[in-house]
Every structure is written in structure tokens, then in C-alpha cells.
Amino acid sequence: MPSTAQPIHTVIGGAHLFRHDVAAKLGRLALAAFETHGHLLPCSPEIRERVKAKLEATPVEDYRIDFEDGYGVRQAQEENAHAVAAALEMVRGMKEGTLPLFCGVRPRPFAGHTRGRSLETLRRFFDTLTSGSGGRIPENFTVSLPKVSRPEEVHAFFTALSVLGADIPIEIMIETPAALRNIGDLMEAARGRCRAVCFGPYDFTSACGIPSVAQGLRHPLCHYARSHMAVALAQSGVWLVDGPTSVLPIGDALESAWQTQWEDIRNALSTGFFQGWDLHPAQLPLRYAAVFTYFQESLPAAASRMKNFLEQSAQATRVGGFFDDAATALGLRNFFMRAVGCGAITEAELQANHGLNLAAMNFDALPSAQAK
């Protein structure tokens, strides 16, 4: 994938489990799940081949070293040791080129009694990382701030990172109703350095009083939260990231878990959330199959509409039952850029199979597009 493209997923794993080659290990496990159960994926043979190639080449696009929910409650001495060990593994990954294109760390919340613990973990991690790497931090590195509620937490977080010499973008996690209400103030406190906003569906719905048996990514409150996030962050350049499917594809539950994840991903894509979190290596084959299929099945119709629009010199036009003007054409271009960025199709395939060139879709300056 291009280094400028948004990854389509983040794998999150406990800090005590992190190794420099974790991406390769997860890739082997994901490929084994694919080779055993790939015939159950609800996609075409061509997509299966594309998924297999992806799992062999770059199975993990983004990885988050977790000191929060995926790590659990630990004694201070144990967490200190894991912070140092994780940083040393990251240094080794930088030297050996084994890290994913995107990576980062998630400390404990900056709210309440966990702030001190979070600060100490970050200090030990970054001190070890920079001393071992000659002051360098991996490219596309980020720190995720969980369970945010107030702008003051974001400000304090940036202050801490600045003291540590970590001038890097952050991710803000929307896991509480207060965070959703305050999202504009949170972005203002981030001072333009927020790369992504991640939705935490299970903390969010729990805080809203939803029982665990009714929780899931397609609960009406999750639809509401994601819609609010999409509107609040529209045209800001901040990436939207969905939460994970909590049903894991393990044992006899694999097929039903894959079906749940498939529907969760399709729902997220249709609402503008092109990235989501994964918790288990067997979720990776389904992730790629669902995303690739989503783009591939819509390519012919989208290509026909875009070609007609370009041939009409970027004037409003109609193909079949669709009326396209500059605003809808911009949406089509975003579709193609996403499709190429995630690997559902290459630029060469787009040109050869559909007669389209991404460079030719340059009409940002149209007044009608700007107005809408």
C-alpha cells in the first residue's frame, strides 16, 4: 500500500506480547487460517487470490502496542519492564525492517488516577526507543489516547509528548458519550495534530447503559456515534476508524464470526469508516476479502459514470439512473483512490480494465464542487 494511504485496519496486541517481527508472525497465522478455511470466504476466486497475495506480502498494515484493555492490570514494576522491552523490540524492528508501515502505542487513559501510570510508561518507552535508535522514531508512528472525555486531557497528553521529545501525531479514541459531545473541543485541543479518531463501540454502548448481549458495531447507538463523528470531522483530513468485531473466528465459531465481521465491515465502509480494528489473526483474511469485494463489485458502474463525466468535460451528466455533477464525481474519485490505496485494484488494472487514470480525475478547483 502507498505510505500516504490510510491503512484499512489496525491490529492491537498486548505490550507483553510485542516482538519486532509480530507482523510476520500474525501473517503466518492468518495465512494458515486462510489456507484451511478460505473456501468459506463469501467472495470470488479472484478476490481469494488477491487476499492470499496480501497475506503473503503485507498482512499487517498498522499495529498498536497496547498498555490498556489488551494488556490488563499489572504491577508497576512489570509494566515498566514491558515498556522497555517493547521499545527495544521496536528498535530492532527499525534496524531489520520488520515493522509494519504504520505502528504505534496505546498507553493508559490520561483521565483520573491512571495518568501517572500512563506518563511513566510513555517515558520509559520513548527514552528506550530514542536512546537505542539514535533519536529516531519509526515513520508513520502514532500514540493513541484512550477513553478521552475532556479537552484538558488532550492538552496534557501533548504536553507530555513534547517533554518526551515525541513530536508525533496522535489518535483520539471516542469511547464515552462525553467525548462524542466534546469532539469539536477535542479537535481544537489537538491543534491539528490528530491523525485519526477511533470509535470504541463497547465502552461507548456500556456507558449508555446497553447490556453486553445487545452490544455490537451495528447497534443503533453505534450508527448514531459514527454519523456524528463523520459530520464533525468532514473535510478535516482526520481519518475515521471503526472498532473491532468482538466475536472471534475460533474453532466451530469461525464461519459465523466471519459472517458477523463481514457485515460489520460492509456497514462501516458504507458510512465512510474505511479503517477498523482487528483482534485476532484469523480476522485478517476476512478483513481483506470484505474490503476488496466492496470495491470490486462497484467498480464497473463507478467507472462508467466517471468516464462519462470526464468525457463531458466535467459538466453535469447522467448515466442510467445516476445524475453526476462535480460533487458526485468527487465522491467517485475518492472511491477509486480508496480502491487503489487498499489494494482492491492497481492503477495499472484501473487503466487497462476500465480506461481510467487517477491523474485525469483532477477537478478539485471546480466552483460547483467547492460550493457543495
C-alpha positions in Angstrom: 0.0 0.0 0.0 1.2 3.6 -0.6 2.7 5.2 2.5 0.2 8.1 2.1 -2.9 5.9 2.0 -4.9 5.3 5.1 -4.5 1.7 6.3 -7.7 -0.4 6.2 -7.1 -1.9 9.6 -5.2 -1.8 12.9 -4.2 -4.9 14.8 -3.9 -4.3 18.5 -2.0 -6.6 20.8 -0.9 -6.6 24.5 2.5 -4.9 25.1 3.8 -8.1 26.8 3.4 -10.0 23.5 5.0 -7.5 21.2 8.1 -8.6 19.2 9.8 -6.9 16.3 8.5 -9.5 13.8 5.0 -9.6 15.1 3.6 -8.7 11.7 5.3 -11.7 10.1 4.0 -14.0 12.8 0.5 -12.7 12.5 0.8 -13.1 8.8 1.7 -16.7 9.1 -1.2 -17.4 11.4 -3.6 -15.5 9.1 -2.3 -17.4 6.1 -2.8 -20.7 7.8 -6.4 -19.8 8.6 -6.9 -18.7 5.0 -5.5 -22.0 3.6 -7.7 -24.1 5.9 -10.9 -22.1 5.8 -10.5 -19.7 2.8 -13.2 -21.6 0.8 -15.7 -20.2 3.4 -15.0 -16.6 2.5 -18.0 -15.1 0.7 -16.0 -13.7 -2.2 -14.9 -14.6 -5.7 -11.9 -16.8 -6.6 -10.1 -13.7 -7.9 -10.6 -12.0 -4.6 -9.3 -15.0 -2.8 -6.1 -14.9 -4.8 -5.7 -11.2 -4.0 -6.3 -11.9 -0.3 -3.7 -14.7 -0.4 -1.1 -12.4 -2.1 -1.8 -9.7 0.5 -1.4 -12.1 3.4 1.9 -13.3 2.0 3.3 -9.8 1.3 2.0 -7.3 3.9 -0.5 -9.0 6.2 -0.5 -6.2 8.8 -0.8 -2.6 7.7 -0.9 -1.0 11.2 -0.1 -2.3 14.7 -0.7 -0.8 18.1 1.3 -1.9 21.1 -1.4 -1.9 23.9 -0.9 -1.0 27.5 -4.6 -0.6 28.1 -7.5 -3.0 27.6 -5.5 -5.6 25.7 -2.8 -5.5 28.4 -4.8 -5.7 31.7 -3.9 -4.7 35.2 -0.2 -5.1 36.1 2.1 -4.2 38.9 4.2 -1.1 38.2 7.5 -2.9 38.0 6.0 -5.4 35.5 4.6 -2.6 33.2 7.9 -0.7 33.4 9.8 -3.8 32.2 7.3 -4.4 29.4 7.6 -0.7 28.3 11.4 -1.1 28.0 11.2 -4.5 26.3 8.6 -3.3 23.7 10.8 -0.3 22.9 13.9 -2.5 22.4 11.9 -4.7 20.1 10.8 -1.7 18.1 14.4 -0.5 17.8 15.3 -4.0 16.4 12.4 -3.8 14.0 13.6 -0.4 12.7 17.0 -1.8 12.1 15.8 -5.0 10.5 12.9 -3.5 8.6 10.3 -5.8 10.1 7.8 -3.3 11.4 4.5 -2.6 9.6 4.2 0.6 7.6 2.1 2.1 10.4 2.6 1.4 14.1 2.2 3.0 17.5 1.5 2.6 21.1 -1.7 2.9 23.3 -1.0 3.9 26.9 -3.5 4.0 29.7 -6.0 6.9 29.8 -4.9 10.4 30.8 -8.1 10.8 32.9 -8.1 10.3 36.7 -5.7 8.0 38.6 -4.2 6.3 35.5 -2.5 9.5 34.2 0.6 9.0 36.3 1.0 5.4 35.2 0.5 6.4 31.6 3.1 9.0 31.8 5.7 6.7 33.3 5.0 4.0 30.7 5.4 6.6 27.9 8.6 8.0 29.4 10.3 4.6 29.7 9.1 3.6 26.2 10.3 6.7 24.4 13.6 7.0 26.4 14.5 3.5 25.5 13.3 3.9 21.9 15.2 7.1 21.2 18.4 6.0 23.0 18.5 2.8 21.1 17.7 4.3 17.7 19.9 7.4 17.7 16.9 9.7 18.4 14.7 8.3 15.6 11.1 7.3 15.8 9.5 4.9 13.2 7.9 6.5 10.2 4.1 6.8 10.5 4.2 6.3 14.3 1.3 7.4 16.4 0.1 7.3 20.0 -3.5 6.5 20.8 -5.2 8.3 23.7 -8.0 6.1 25.1 -11.2 7.0 27.0 -10.9 10.7 26.4 -13.6 12.9 27.8 -12.3 16.5 28.1 -10.0 18.8 26.0 -7.7 19.2 29.1 -6.7 15.5 28.7 -5.7 16.1 25.1 -3.7 19.2 26.1 -1.9 17.4 28.9 -1.2 14.5 26.5 0.5 16.8 24.0 2.4 18.5 26.8 3.8 15.1 28.0 4.7 14.0 24.5 6.5 17.3 23.9 8.5 16.9 27.1 9.5 13.4 26.0 10.6 14.8 22.6 8.0 12.9 20.7 6.6 15.4 18.2 4.3 12.9 16.5 0.6 12.7 15.6 -1.9 11.2 17.9 -5.2 9.2 17.7 -8.1 10.2 19.9 -10.4 7.4 20.9 -14.1 8.2 21.2 -15.3 5.7 23.8 -17.5 7.9 26.0 -20.7 9.9 25.4 -18.8 12.9 26.8 -16.1 12.5 24.2 -18.7 12.4 21.4 -20.4 15.6 22.8 -17.0 17.3 23.1 -15.5 16.2 19.8 -15.1 19.7 18.4 -13.3 20.9 21.5 -11.1 17.8 21.5 -10.0 18.5 17.9 -9.3 22.1 18.9 -7.1 20.9 21.7 -5.2 18.6 19.3 -4.0 21.7 17.4 -4.1 20.0 14.0 -2.0 17.0 15.1 -4.8 14.4 15.4 -4.3 11.9 12.6 -7.3 9.7 13.3 -10.3 9.4 15.6 -11.2 5.8 16.6 -14.6 4.7 17.8 -14.7 2.4 20.8 -18.1 0.8 20.5 -18.2 -1.4 23.6 -17.1 1.2 26.1 -19.4 3.6 24.4 -22.5 1.4 24.5 -21.8 0.2 28.0 -21.6 3.9 29.2 -25.0 4.4 27.5 -26.5 1.5 29.5 -26.7 -1.1 26.7 -26.3 -4.6 28.1 -23.5 -6.7 26.7 -25.8 -9.2 24.9 -27.1 -6.3 22.8 -23.8 -4.6 22.0 -22.3 -4.7 18.6 -21.0 -2.5 15.8 -24.4 -2.3 14.2 -26.3 -1.2 17.3 -28.3 2.0 16.6 -26.2 4.0 19.1 -23.1 3.0 17.1 -24.7 4.2 13.9 -25.5 7.5 15.7 -22.0 7.9 17.1 -20.3 7.2 13.8 -22.6 9.5 11.9 -21.9 12.3 14.5 -18.1 11.7 14.1 -18.4 11.7 10.3 -20.2 15.1 10.3 -18.0 16.7 12.9 -14.8 15.7 11.1 -15.9 16.1 7.5 -13.3 17.7 5.2 -10.8 17.9 8.2 -8.4 15.3 6.8 -8.7 13.3 10.1 -9.1 9.6 9.5 -12.2 7.8 10.8 -11.6 4.4 12.4 -14.2 1.8 13.4 -14.0 -0.6 16.4 -13.4 -4.3 16.2 -15.8 -7.2 15.8 -15.7 -8.8 19.2 -16.8 -12.3 18.1 -13.5 -14.1 17.3 -13.2 -16.7 14.5 -12.0 -19.5 16.6 -12.9 -23.2 16.3 -16.5 -24.0 15.4 -17.4 -20.3 15.7 -15.2 -19.3 12.7 -17.8 -19.3 10.0 -20.4 -17.4 12.0 -17.8 -15.0 13.3 -16.6 -14.3 9.8 -20.2 -13.6 8.7 -20.6 -11.1 11.6 -17.3 -9.4 10.7 -18.2 -9.3 7.0 -21.5 -7.5 7.8 -19.7 -5.1 10.3 -17.1 -4.1 7.7 -19.6 -3.6 4.9 -21.7 -1.4 7.2 -18.6 0.6 8.2 -17.5 1.1 4.6 -20.9 2.4 3.6 -20.8 5.0 6.3 -17.3 6.4 5.5 -15.3 4.3 8.0 -12.6 2.7 5.8 -10.4 1.5 8.6 -11.2 -0.8 11.5 -9.6 -2.7 14.4 -8.8 -6.4 14.4 -8.1 -8.5 17.4 -7.1 -11.9 16.0 -5.0 -13.1 13.1 -7.9 -15.1 11.6 -9.8 -11.8 11.2 -7.3 -10.6 8.6 -8.4 -12.8 5.7 -12.0 -11.7 6.2 -10.9 -8.1 6.5 -9.2 -8.1 3.1 -11.8 -10.2 1.4 -14.6 -7.9 2.6 -12.8 -4.6 1.7 -11.6 -5.9 -1.7 -15.1 -7.2 -2.6 -16.8 -4.0 -1.6 -14.7 -2.0 -4.1 -14.5 -4.6 -6.8 -18.3 -5.2 -7.1 -18.9 -1.5 -7.6 -16.0 -0.8 -10.0 -17.8 -1.3 -13.3 -20.7 1.1 -12.6 -18.5 3.6 -10.9 -16.1 3.5 -13.9 -18.9 4.0 -16.4 -20.1 7.1 -14.5 -16.7 8.6 -14.1 -15.7 8.0 -17.8 -18.9 9.7 -19.0 -18.4 12.6 -16.6 -14.8 13.2 -17.9 -15.9 12.9 -21.5 -18.5 15.6 -20.9 -15.7 17.9 -19.8 -16.7 17.8 -16.2 -20.2 19.1 -16.8 -23.3 17.6 -15.1 -24.3 14.4 -16.8 -26.4 11.3 -16.4 -25.6 7.6 -16.9 -28.6 5.3 -16.5 -30.3 6.2 -13.3 -27.5 8.3 -11.9 -27.1 12.1 -12.3 -23.5 13.2 -11.8 -22.1 16.6 -11.2 -18.8 17.9 -9.7 -19.9 16.9 -6.2 -20.8 13.3 -7.0 -17.7 13.0 -9.3 -15.5 13.9 -6.4 -17.1 11.1 -4.5 -16.4 8.7 -7.4 -12.8 9.9 -7.5 -12.5 9.2 -3.7 -13.9 5.8 -4.3 -11.2 5.0 -6.9 -8.4 6.4 -4.7 -9.6 4.2 -1.8 -9.8 1.2 -4.1 -6.2 1.6 -5.3 -4.9 2.6 -1.9 -6.3 -0.5 -0.2 -5.1 -2.9 -2.9 -8.5 -3.9 -4.3 -7.2 -2.8 -7.7 -4.0 -1.4 -9.0 -3.6 1.8 -11.1 -2.5 -0.3 -14.0 -5.6 -2.5 -13.7 -7.8 0.5 -13.4 -6.3 1.8 -16.7 -6.3 -1.5 -18.5 -9.7 -2.8 -17.4 -11.7 0.4 -17.1 -9.9 3.0 -19.1 -9.4 5.4 -16.2 -6.3 7.2 -14.9 -6.3 8.7 -11.4 -4.3 11.6 -12.6 -7.0 12.6 -15.0 -9.5 12.9 -12.2 -8.2 16.3 -11.1 -11.2 18.7 -10.8 -10.9 20.0 -7.2 -11.0 23.5 -8.4 -14.4 23.4 -10.0 -16.6 26.0 -8.3 -19.6 23.7 -8.2 -17.5 21.1 -6.3 -16.3 23.7 -3.8 -19.7 25.1 -3.2 -21.1 21.7 -2.3 
